[in-house]
Amino acid sequence: MESLNQNELVSLIKSVFPPFAQDRVLAILVDIPGDESEDNENWRIRRQLAEQWAHHLQASCPHLDLERVDLIAYTSVGSNNADLPGVGTIIEKNLPVNKIGLKKAGTTKPFAEIFQTTQLFLAPTEYSTTAPLKMAAKKYGFRAATMPGFCPEMIPALRIDYGAVNERVQFLKKKLDAAISADVLFLVDEKQEYHVHFDLRYRPAHASGGRFPEAGVAGNVPSGETYIVPYEGEKGEPSQTNGILPVQFEDEIVLFEIKENRAVKVKSSGKISEEQAQYLQNEPAYGNMAELGFGVLADFGLKPIGEILLDEKLGFHIAFGRSEHFGGAVGPKQFSSATAVVHIDRIYLPETQPRIRVRSIYLQYNAQEKEMIMQDGKYLQWS
């Protein structure tokens, strides 16, 4: 199993979290299955990595100017970007295989207390903690690097030149900050075109270059994307995001009708189309267009591995669902329950959606000025 050695881990922490004088505690945050039937091999490997990293970093506290490194576990919430449970357990023995062993594995504390006393978090979890940690980071002032679905195949993505990555995502941020809209043209099976107009008014873009030099921020590692939440209509005027969005699920193309930034119905037919239509009916907040994401890591030689954490950083993607952790208006209250909360990316790469090609993306800056920034899935600025 490939992993980072002790020196590489120290370098990673120093790169991701430029040191602050107030940094005293780093926590490795992991989720534990409710029972063995919920578990899987990748999750088990990830927990092994978390334990290994915690041991290496505990031995490296003097090199990081930290007082201690904690391994903190909690019972899985069962959904990406759902709120965390009320408590976590600071592991003093070995990680248990499921939630039954948590109480005997260490000291349980409210997450509010953990957040107040911990300045840095690394979260290699099964289910993404990006949304709840972004919100908590703003409140408590800590910094967090979230790593949902992390696996050994992602190790090379932790070794690339993040200085160059940061230059590209900052470049894209300036473009998106200036844009009032984006027009995305999709080509399905090399013959059928679909178009979505995304309303980008009133919203700043966010650059995620794998470094967290400011207190109160959280984001993904590996990283390498610029993202923006389309306007959702909260200012009293309707969002102008409209169109037909194709998404490939397995071999089926599902066509979502987008009105005022929401997927309101499914226009296609098929088993998965019916399932998605039912999902929209049961959980309307799922249909929110929560993010336009522009990943850059494919140009650094990385390939998708089937895990969203890395794959979304490789190219263009669109997220459904929760957005308030990115500065949007849709949060847990808009979903039917805590376990229904979701923020899920649909990634447009040949390996992930081979029947769909992003033919072009134009950014509109004003009534007269627009610019094509992507053609046939490639950025024009540095291709």
Summary of the structure (lengths in Angstrom):
residues: 383
radius of gyration: 20.6
end to end distance: 34.3
largest distance: 65.3
contacts: 1295
relative contact order: 0.13
helix: 31%
strand: 31%
